[in-house]
Amino acid sequence: QVQLVESGGGLVQPGGSLRLSCAASGNIFSINYMGWYRQAPGKERELVARIAGGGSTNYADSVRGRFTISRDNAKNMVFLQMNSLKPEDTAEYYCNADAYLKGSTVGYVDLWGQGTRVTVSS
């Protein structure tokens, strides 16, 4: 009924750039926070960046200054521009949203995308 779909992952050389996109669709009334998480093999999932409905942002220390998160509220989309990529950025990237659904009485729900792979390698 409700889903998040990521796109834009792929293979890139160190120092290169990628732009990830995430589109939310379905019976959504509004979205509070949207964010990007990543998980490398054998590692815990970590927050990369998130953005509030009003536009305020926060970033993991490891990506601050290199990554930029943005959103289009009219389209229920969130983006992650990744520059100066490093091999350490290699991971599965997941889109996340805190959404209030139409007709729901349970408040905000936590939505997750299926993931998109980012590989940074020579």
Secondary structure, 3 states (H helix, E strand, C coil): CCEEEEECCEEECCCCCEEEEEEEECCEEEEEEEEEEEECCCCCCEEEEEECCCCCEEECCCCECCEEEEEEHHHCEEEEEECCCCHHHCEEEEEEEEEEECCCCCCEEEEECCCEEEEECC
